[in-house]
Amino acid sequence: MNQADLLEKAPVFQLKGSMLALTILELSSNELDRLDIQLAEKVEQAPQFFQDAPIILALDKCLQSAQPLDLVRLLSICRKHGLHTLALRAEHPEHLAAAQLVDLAVIPPSGARERPLAIAATAETATEHNFTPARIITQPVRSGQQVYAKNTDLIVMAAVSAGAELLADGNIHVYGPLRGRALAGINGNLEARIFCQQMSAEMLSIAGQYKVAEDLRRDPLWGEATQTYLNAEHLEISTL
Amino acid sequence: MSKIIVVTSGKGGVGKTTTSAAIGTGLALRGHKTVIVDFDVGLRNLDLIMGCERRVVYDFVNVINGDATLNQALIKDKRLENLYILAASQTRDKDALTVEGVEKIITELAEQFEYVICDSPAGIEKGAHLAMYLADAAIVVTNPEVSSVRDSDRMLGLLSSKSKRAEEGREPITEHLLLTRYSPERVARGEMLSVEDVEEILSIQMIGVIPESQAVLKASNQGVPVILDEESDAGQAYSDAVDRLLGKEVPHRFLEVQKKGFLQRMFGGKE
């Protein structure tokens, strides 16, 4: 293989995953004239913020009306006020077809969390039937192992070694020494708690608020039976 | 009914091969027909410790590739009637091992022998995985030191999830812990983890505690499994471990600091 061939093979790009904070413009009605006026008012309040701002246009919560949505006009209104539309969030076939015409990327509507509860009464009966039993682990959770209790509580009846990781959407109970990591309420449940017989954890986290061993070690309750919970976005550790 | 036992650790240099040689020899001494298989392809050591390095003709990889039959590759121990060794290949690497190949050979060995001891390589990659894949029991070798204990913990996790028994949902691998290079003096000075510390962290049953001993190095260099040195503390400790492996209740020895006698103090015994 000669030099030129090698050069040919040298990679010219790299694919990388990334999380970006983006503004979503969620449309609740397709009355574009009103949008134009209201958007102008909004932009006036913070012109810097809206200058060449990339946005996602969300149409999935837009109430259907007799008049079909004019996507081309919608995009030009946004552009007029300085907004660059990156993609469309939509599920209605009509919107999807329109997006294809103007060659705009489409992302599916976000999960159930952001969806409004249809009717409170039906939601309540639904949760009663959707009871998820807690996940119970009786064997030690070893270094390098990860246990996730989806939509429920996690109960571990043995030791959790350093280097092991417990994840739960609900609470975490450990009836043995907790030397690994425990992350409760990982779906954003601020009410989740972590209970353990011997708190020697590498990390404790509730709904994204966390403390690592360096901080935990200084806690007078290190090595004791404790519960950990969130108190006004602050992680509190108290005796059991 | 034969039993496949893997000797593993995760970390290197903790005494897996020494232990494989000692336990295998101990089982053969007690009249059980035993074979020790070296899985450390590319870093062949077992033959040296067993003192049969000059008689290796065919190895594990040759048998997998069909270049030799199993009986051609098995090396009979000169000291013991019931003991055989299957050496690893020194010229190949772990990629030469395949799940099918290993399974075929180990199953064949299990038909001929009461005990098949698999000497695992260090690490948690292919070689180590294949060594433990078919095991019925595991001896996890650990030094009383934090990084070794953590690696053993990782290995215990893999034993309970990545073995054939786990995949088929059968009864899990029986786990035994063997602590090597233990020095009660250093534990007393707070320089080393104690037996209790290690047992608490790993929460499995301890099958033996082998004291740090000059005898181990001497035995390795001479190619004699240390268990045959009945005078040495390490040899006796391994002998106890074999008894426990066979289900006997034997109290642990060599866990306390040995008081030096008057003469030893006067003339300075060896540490």
Interface residues (C-beta under 8 A of the other chain):
Chain A: Q139 P140 V141 R142 S143 G144 Q145 A158 A159 S161 A162 G163 A164 G176 P177 R179
Chain B: R150 D151 D153 R154 L156 G157 L158 S160 S161 E200 I201 L202 S203
